[in-house]
Amino acid sequence: MLRTRQIVSTLSLLAAAIPAGAGTIAGPFDLSVTPPEHKRMIDPQTGAELLFLATGPGEDRNLYCEQRSWLADSSMILFHLGRRNGGLTGYLTKTGELVRLTTPNGTFAGVTAARNRNSIFGVQNGKLVELSLEIHPSDQLLKTPSRVRGAERVICRLGPVYRSLSGALTESCDGKYLSLATGGGPEEVVHVLIVNIETGAIREVRRVKAADFHGHVMFSLTNSNLLSYKGEKDTVLEVVDLRTGGTVFRQGFRPKVELATHHCWWVNDTITFCGGFHRGPNEDSDVKILNIYTGQIRIIGRGSWWPGGTPSELAAYNWWHAAGHESGRWVAADNWHGDIGLFHGRTTRTYILTNGHRTYGSGAHPHVGWDRKGQQVIFASHLLGGVHVCVATIPKQWQDDWEKP
């Protein structure tokens, strides 16, 4: 009888954390928790603390910078564990244990953590779902593992037209909508959609020829009315105002002359990207900030170029993926050698947080992304051999240098 009351109580708590939409709730259920296998070290050149979430065999991957990797209270970090019985996995930040995020209904695709509650959004068997998590960290890890419970709500069924996911989800900054794209492959069109998280109502924002669509559907980090995607074979960035359906901004570039890649929303309706005016393989690539209303572009992270520089030499001084933290303080970027740079949002002062996490010419790209507090970045690393997900903490002194305006 006591056991029954505990289950009912837990389910009530989990259900209360999820908006009461038209979908059904399944659970609660226990998720598999396994012992820690992380590794900590200090970068010998910068003093940055490095945490490798898992160190077993296989190729692990972090979520892309457009998706949220940390739960709202920072109790869990999401990543993909590349081994048998791996897949979507959570790292418990208090204990280091690993949680297999597979439910009785299967695994997930296109995931992102919710902005304001301990939930994960993803696509599962043709349905858009929310997995709400209840985490009870162990105080005696050697004796008793932590307990993680989940409850799953179906937000909506995507149906045959919208069934094929193309890319990953993002959530609007007001927590009301999810964005996604469906179609692609042999289909003729891709549907750019937003979905009401509470009601499950689907709205089609754009239809794009599959041959022209290049993904990266993303809500603004600070403006719930703005949504962007890449079109025309990655040569165009389009920003849509969801209130009117109209195009707010459209940026193209000259493919054989100019590089403009990996756009990502930042603050004050600006977008970061990497680019320059010498195309690869001997490219230059600065970290740039784009104002979508004026079209003005400024450099926040300088790259470099010189005649005769080899691709490997130039890649050590130029940037490839960039992402800014929504506080506005920092922009982070990575390069083809696995170096992680930080650029201060106000002064553009540059710091090298850690380096040498990739061998030029091979291996996974770091795809650097942010935590919730602007204190840590996450990326894929080859430093230990294989591919492991690493979290680097910004040294406190670097943060303190810019506390005063």
C-alpha positions as CSV (number, residue, x, y, z in Angstrom):
1,M,0.0,0.0,0.0
2,L,2.8,2.4,0.9
3,R,4.6,1.5,-2.4
4,T,1.4,2.4,-4.3
5,R,1.1,5.8,-2.5
6,Q,4.7,6.6,-3.4
7,I,4.2,5.9,-7.1
8,V,1.0,8.0,-7.2
9,S,2.8,10.8,-5.4
10,T,5.8,10.7,-7.7
11,L,3.5,10.6,-10.8
12,S,1.6,13.6,-9.5
13,L,4.8,15.6,-9.0
14,L,6.0,14.8,-12.4
15,A,2.7,15.5,-14.1
16,A,2.5,18.8,-12.3
17,A,5.8,19.8,-13.9
18,I,4.4,19.2,-17.4
19,P,1.7,21.5,-19.1
20,A,-1.6,19.8,-19.4
21,G,-1.9,19.3,-23.1
22,A,-3.9,16.9,-25.2
23,G,-1.2,14.2,-25.0
24,T,-1.1,11.2,-22.7
25,I,1.3,10.7,-19.8
26,A,3.2,7.5,-19.2
27,G,5.1,6.7,-16.1
28,P,6.6,7.1,-13.7
29,F,9.4,4.6,-14.5
30,D,12.9,4.1,-13.3
31,L,15.8,4.9,-15.7
32,S,19.0,2.8,-15.7
33,V,21.9,4.4,-13.7
34,T,25.5,3.2,-14.0
35,P,28.6,4.1,-12.0
36,P,30.8,7.1,-12.9
37,E,33.6,6.7,-15.4
38,H,34.6,10.3,-15.8
39,K,38.1,11.7,-15.8
40,R,39.2,15.1,-14.5
41,M,42.4,17.0,-15.4
42,I,43.8,20.5,-15.6
43,D,44.9,22.0,-18.9
44,P,48.6,22.5,-18.3
45,Q,48.8,25.7,-20.5
46,T,45.6,27.5,-19.4
47,G,44.7,26.1,-16.0
48,A,41.2,25.4,-17.2
49,E,39.5,22.4,-15.5
50,L,38.6,19.6,-17.9
51,L,35.9,17.0,-17.2
52,F,35.5,14.1,-19.6
53,L,31.9,12.7,-19.0
54,A,32.6,9.1,-20.0
55,T,35.9,7.4,-20.9
56,G,34.8,3.9,-22.1
57,P,35.2,2.6,-25.7
58,G,33.2,4.1,-28.5
59,E,32.7,7.5,-30.1
60,D,30.6,9.8,-27.9
61,R,29.1,13.1,-29.1
62,N,27.8,16.2,-27.4
63,L,24.6,17.9,-28.6
64,Y,25.0,20.7,-31.2
65,C,25.4,24.2,-29.9
66,E,21.8,25.1,-31.0
67,Q,20.4,22.6,-28.5
68,R,20.5,22.9,-24.7
69,S,22.7,20.2,-23.1
70,W,22.1,21.0,-19.4
71,L,18.8,20.5,-17.6
72,A,17.3,23.7,-16.2
73,D,18.8,23.2,-12.7
74,S,22.1,22.0,-14.2
75,S,21.7,18.6,-12.4
76,M,22.3,16.6,-15.7
77,I,24.2,17.1,-18.9
78,L,22.9,15.4,-22.0
79,F,25.1,13.7,-24.6
80,H,25.2,10.7,-26.9
81,L,27.1,7.7,-25.6
82,G,28.6,5.7,-28.5
83,R,28.5,2.1,-27.4
84,R,26.2,-0.8,-27.1
85,N,23.3,0.1,-24.9
86,G,24.4,3.7,-25.2
87,G,22.5,6.4,-27.1
88,L,21.1,9.4,-25.4
89,T,22.7,9.6,-21.9
90,G,22.6,11.9,-18.9
91,Y,25.6,12.8,-16.8
92,L,24.6,13.5,-13.2
93,T,26.7,16.6,-12.2
94,K,26.6,15.8,-8.5
95,T,27.7,12.2,-8.6
96,G,29.2,11.6,-12.1
97,E,26.8,8.6,-12.7
98,L,25.4,8.0,-16.2
99,V,21.7,7.7,-16.9
100,R,20.5,5.9,-20.0
101,L,17.6,8.0,-21.3
102,T,15.7,5.3,-23.0
103,T,12.0,4.9,-21.9
104,P,9.6,1.9,-22.2
105,N,8.4,3.6,-25.4
106,G,11.9,3.7,-27.0
107,T,14.7,6.2,-27.6
108,F,14.6,9.8,-28.8
109,A,15.9,11.8,-31.8
110,G,16.5,15.6,-32.2
111,V,16.6,16.2,-28.4
112,T,17.0,19.4,-26.5
113,A,16.7,20.2,-22.8
114,A,13.8,22.4,-21.7
115,R,14.5,26.0,-20.7
116,N,12.6,26.3,-17.5
117,R,12.1,22.8,-16.1
118,N,13.9,19.4,-15.8
119,S,12.5,18.0,-19.0
120,I,13.8,16.8,-22.4
121,F,12.0,17.3,-25.7
122,G,12.5,14.9,-28.5
123,V,10.9,12.9,-31.3
124,Q,10.0,9.3,-30.6
125,N,8.2,6.9,-33.0
126,G,6.6,9.7,-35.0
127,K,5.5,11.6,-31.9
128,L,6.8,14.8,-30.3
129,V,7.3,14.0,-26.6
130,E,8.4,15.5,-23.4
131,L,10.3,13.4,-20.8
132,S,10.1,14.9,-17.4
133,L,12.9,13.8,-14.9
134,E,13.0,13.5,-11.2
135,I,16.5,13.1,-9.9
136,H,17.5,11.8,-6.4
137,P,21.3,11.9,-6.1
138,S,22.9,9.3,-3.8
139,D,24.6,10.5,-0.7
140,Q,26.4,7.2,-0.4
141,L,27.4,6.3,-3.9
142,L,29.5,3.3,-3.0
143,K,26.5,1.7,-1.3
144,T,23.5,3.0,-3.2
145,P,23.2,4.4,-6.7
146,S,21.2,7.5,-7.4
147,R,17.6,7.2,-8.5
148,V,16.2,8.8,-11.6
149,R,12.6,8.6,-12.6
150,G,10.8,9.7,-15.7
151,A,7.3,10.5,-16.9
152,E,6.6,10.9,-20.6
153,R,4.0,13.1,-22.3
154,V,3.0,13.0,-25.9
155,I,2.8,16.6,-27.1
156,C,1.5,15.7,-30.5
157,R,1.6,13.0,-33.2
158,L,3.4,14.3,-36.2
159,G,1.5,12.1,-38.7
160,P,2.7,10.8,-42.1
161,V,3.3,14.3,-43.6
162,Y,5.6,15.5,-40.8
163,R,7.1,12.1,-39.7
164,S,10.6,12.3,-41.1
165,L,12.7,14.5,-38.8
166,S,15.3,16.7,-40.5
167,G,17.6,18.2,-37.8
168,A,17.0,18.8,-34.1
169,L,14.5,20.7,-31.9
170,T,14.9,24.1,-30.4
171,E,12.7,25.8,-27.8
172,S,11.5,29.4,-27.9
173,C,12.9,31.6,-25.1
174,D,9.4,32.0,-23.6
175,G,9.1,28.2,-23.3
176,K,5.9,28.1,-25.4
177,Y,7.0,26.5,-28.7
178,L,9.3,24.0,-30.2
179,S,10.8,24.3,-33.7
180,L,11.6,21.4,-36.0
181,A,11.9,20.5,-39.7
182,T,10.5,17.4,-41.3
183,G,11.0,15.9,-44.7
184,G,14.2,16.0,-46.8
185,G,15.8,13.0,-48.4
186,P,13.8,11.7,-51.3
187,E,10.9,14.0,-50.5
188,E,10.5,17.1,-52.5
189,V,9.9,19.6,-49.7
190,V,11.0,20.2,-46.1
191,H,8.4,21.6,-43.7
192,V,9.7,24.2,-41.1
193,L,7.3,23.9,-38.2
194,I,6.6,25.3,-34.7
195,V,4.6,23.3,-32.2
196,N,2.7,24.7,-29.1
197,I,4.2,22.7,-26.2
198,E,1.1,22.9,-24.1
199,T,-1.6,22.1,-26.7
200,G,0.4,20.2,-29.4
201,A,-0.9,22.5,-32.1
202,I,1.3,22.4,-35.2
203,R,1.9,25.5,-37.4
204,E,3.8,25.3,-40.7
205,V,6.1,28.3,-41.1
206,R,7.8,27.5,-44.4
207,R,8.0,24.9,-47.1
208,V,11.4,24.7,-48.7
209,K,12.6,22.6,-51.6
210,A,14.5,19.6,-50.1
211,A,17.4,20.2,-52.5
212,D,17.8,23.8,-51.1
213,F,17.3,23.1,-47.4
214,H,20.3,23.1,-45.2
215,G,18.8,22.7,-41.7
216,H,19.7,24.6,-38.6
217,V,16.2,25.6,-37.7
218,M,16.6,27.7,-34.5
219,F,14.6,30.0,-32.3
220,S,16.3,33.2,-31.2
221,L,17.8,32.9,-27.7
222,T,16.2,36.2,-26.6
223,N,13.2,36.9,-28.9
224,S,10.4,34.4,-29.1
225,N,9.1,35.8,-32.4
226,L,12.2,35.1,-34.4
227,L,13.1,31.8,-36.1
228,S,15.9,31.1,-38.5
229,Y,17.0,28.4,-40.9
230,K,19.6,27.8,-43.6
231,G,18.4,27.5,-47.2
232,E,19.6,27.3,-50.8
233,K,22.4,24.8,-50.1
234,D,23.8,26.7,-47.1
235,T,24.3,29.9,-49.1
236,V,21.4,31.8,-47.4
237,L,20.3,32.5,-43.9
238,E,16.6,33.4,-43.5
239,V,15.0,34.9,-40.4
240,V,11.2,34.7,-40.1
241,D,9.0,36.9,-37.9
242,L,6.4,34.4,-36.5
243,R,3.9,37.1,-35.9
244,T,3.6,38.0,-39.5
245,G,5.2,35.1,-41.3
246,G,7.3,37.6,-43.2
247,T,11.1,37.5,-43.8
248,V,12.9,39.9,-41.4
249,F,16.4,39.2,-42.8
250,R,17.9,37.2,-45.6
251,Q,21.7,36.9,-46.0
252,G,23.4,35.4,-49.0
253,F,27.1,35.2,-49.9
254,R,29.2,34.5,-52.9
255,P,30.1,30.8,-52.8
256,K,33.5,31.0,-54.5
257,V,34.7,34.1,-52.8
258,E,33.2,34.4,-49.4
259,L,32.8,32.1,-46.4
260,A,29.9,32.5,-44.0
261,T,29.1,29.4,-42.0
262,H,27.6,28.0,-38.8
263,H,25.2,30.8,-37.9
264,C,23.9,30.7,-34.3
265,W,21.7,33.2,-32.4
266,W,23.2,35.3,-29.6
267,V,21.7,38.4,-27.8
268,N,19.9,41.6,-28.9
269,D,18.7,40.0,-32.2
270,T,22.3,39.3,-33.3
271,I,23.7,36.1,-34.8
272,T,27.2,34.8,-34.6
273,F,28.9,33.1,-37.6
274,C,32.4,32.3,-38.8
275,G,33.6,33.6,-42.1
276,G,36.2,35.4,-44.3
277,F,37.1,36.2,-47.8
278,H,39.6,33.4,-48.8
279,R,37.7,30.2,-49.4
280,G,39.0,26.8,-48.3
281,P,41.1,24.8,-48.1
282,N,43.4,27.9,-47.5
283,E,40.7,29.9,-45.7
284,D,40.5,32.7,-43.2
285,S,37.6,32.7,-40.8
286,D,36.9,35.3,-38.1
287,V,34.1,35.0,-35.5
288,K,31.6,37.6,-36.6
289,I,28.4,39.2,-35.1
290,L,25.5,40.0,-37.5
291,N,22.8,42.6,-36.7
292,I,19.7,41.3,-38.5
293,Y,18.1,44.7,-38.7
294,T,21.0,46.8,-40.0
295,G,23.0,44.0,-41.7
296,Q,26.0,45.4,-39.9
297,I,28.7,42.8,-39.2
298,R,31.6,43.2,-36.7
299,I,34.4,40.9,-35.8
300,I,34.6,39.6,-32.2
301,G,37.2,36.9,-32.7
302,R,40.0,37.6,-35.2
303,G,41.3,34.9,-37.5
304,S,44.4,35.3,-39.7
305,W,45.5,34.7,-43.3
306,W,48.9,35.0,-45.1
307,P,50.1,34.1,-48.6
308,G,51.5,30.6,-48.7
309,G,49.9,29.4,-45.5
310,T,49.1,25.7,-45.6
311,P,45.5,24.6,-44.7
312,S,46.8,23.1,-41.5
313,E,48.8,26.2,-40.5
314,L,45.9,28.6,-41.3
315,A,43.4,26.3,-39.4
316,A,45.3,26.9,-36.2
317,Y,44.5,30.6,-36.4
318,N,41.0,30.6,-37.7
319,W,37.6,29.5,-36.4
320,W,34.9,27.2,-37.6
321,H,32.0,26.9,-35.1
322,A,30.9,29.7,-32.7
323,A,28.2,30.0,-30.1
324,G,27.5,32.9,-27.7
325,H,26.1,32.5,-24.2
326,E,22.7,34.1,-23.7
327,S,24.1,36.3,-20.9
328,G,26.0,38.2,-23.5
329,R,29.3,38.0,-21.7
330,W,31.1,35.4,-23.9
331,V,31.3,33.9,-27.3
332,A,33.1,30.6,-27.7
333,A,34.5,29.1,-30.9
334,D,36.5,26.0,-32.0
335,N,38.8,25.3,-34.8
336,W,40.0,22.3,-36.9
337,H,42.8,21.6,-34.4
338,G,40.4,21.2,-31.5
339,D,41.3,24.6,-29.9
340,I,38.6,26.3,-27.9
341,G,38.7,30.1,-27.8
342,L,36.7,32.6,-25.7
343,F,35.9,36.2,-26.8
344,H,34.6,38.7,-24.3
345,G,31.3,40.2,-25.6
346,R,32.1,43.8,-24.6
347,T,35.8,44.1,-25.2
348,T,36.4,41.3,-27.7
349,R,39.5,40.2,-25.6
350,T,40.5,36.7,-26.7
351,Y,41.4,33.8,-24.4
352,I,42.4,30.3,-25.4
353,L,40.5,28.1,-23.0
354,T,42.1,24.8,-24.0
355,N,43.7,23.4,-27.1
356,G,44.8,20.2,-28.9
357,H,41.5,18.3,-28.7
358,R,41.6,17.2,-32.4
359,T,44.1,16.2,-35.0
360,Y,43.8,18.4,-38.1
361,G,42.4,16.4,-41.0
362,S,40.6,13.7,-39.1
363,G,38.0,13.1,-36.3
364,A,34.9,14.7,-35.0
365,H,34.6,18.5,-34.8
366,P,34.3,20.0,-31.2
367,H,31.0,21.7,-31.9
368,V,31.4,23.9,-28.8
369,G,28.3,24.7,-26.8
370,W,27.3,26.4,-23.5
371,D,26.0,25.5,-20.0
372,R,23.2,27.5,-18.4
373,K,25.3,29.8,-16.3
374,G,28.0,30.9,-18.7
375,Q,30.7,29.2,-16.7
376,Q,31.4,26.0,-18.8
377,V,31.6,24.9,-22.4
378,I,31.0,21.4,-23.8
379,F,32.7,19.9,-26.9
380,A,33.9,16.6,-28.5
381,S,37.5,15.8,-27.7
382,H,40.1,13.4,-29.0
383,L,42.6,14.2,-26.2
384,L,42.2,10.8,-24.5
385,G,42.1,8.8,-27.7
386,G,38.8,8.1,-29.4
387,V,36.1,10.7,-29.1
388,H,34.8,11.7,-25.6
389,V,32.6,14.6,-24.5
390,C,34.6,17.2,-22.5
391,V,33.3,20.0,-20.3
392,A,35.8,22.9,-19.7
393,T,35.3,25.4,-16.9
394,I,36.3,29.0,-17.4
395,P,38.9,30.0,-14.8
396,K,37.4,32.2,-12.1
397,Q,39.9,34.9,-12.6
398,W,38.9,35.3,-16.3
399,Q,35.3,35.8,-15.1
400,D,36.3,38.2,-12.3
401,D,38.3,40.4,-14.7
402,W,35.0,41.5,-16.3
403,E,32.6,41.7,-13.4
404,K,32.9,45.5,-13.4
405,P,31.4,47.5,-16.3
